[in-house]
Amino acid sequence: IGRKIIHFDSIDSTNIKAKQLAAEGAKEGTVVIAEEQTMGRGRLGRGWVSPKGKGIWMSIILRPNIDPIDASKVTQIGAAAVWSALSKVGVDAYIKWPNDIVLNGKKVCGILTEMSAELNRINYLVIGIGVNVNINSQEIPKEINNIATSIKAEVGHDVDRKFITAEILNNFERFYNELIKYGSIKTSIEICRKASILLGREIKIITNKGERRAKAIDITEQGELLIEENGKIEKLISGEISVRGI
Ligand code: BTN
């Protein structure tokens, strides 16, 4: 991972670029990084504010030989890799399953995994990671400053973007190799469990079918969230999860 890094000063979206390169045959492990994104993309068709030099905006191209159904495992790997990198620089964050990192209750990192697959084969997978590193608190748009933050806004000083980027990629490689070699994401799941902001709490689950409440119990070895609702245990594989009280 990251043996080849393609760096842009400014780009629409590293995910768009990575998908284009992947479709043209770019090798597994190729990383696209930009200083600024003019059209950063979030989940559910949302945007992602990506100011110049203030964050880590990057996408990793992967070609895992796994069932497309298991693609979300790579998102768990990404969350674990980012959390571990932040913890190494003394930033005490939480993971909000399935793909957010939160700091003091606000989102500091988002992950957007996109896939091109046929029936039971993945052609390529792009995992886009956005970390708000040195954005000043005044620079965070008002519409989102109650739900979004940056490391700098919380810890009060600049942090080393390059060091965190390298840590994320090193961790990612380690956790991803476990998936490729042994078909397991055990190490990542242990981190996702220990750092989870959801486990043991009443959560609100918002899907396109509406909202409901349940208790988050565990994260499985496959990366699903186990919830309990009226004494019944259920597995969630995706969906927008929001925690009550945040
Ligand atoms: C989300 O939480 O909604 C996911 C946000 C993902 C943002 C990153 S920044 C790098 C990559 N390129 C994009 O356009 N999006 C992802």
Residues whose N, C-alpha, C, O or C-beta is under 5 A from the ligand:
A	BS01	BTN	S13 T14 N15 M39 G40 R41 G42 R43 W48 I56 W57 M58 G110 I111 L112 G128 I129 G130
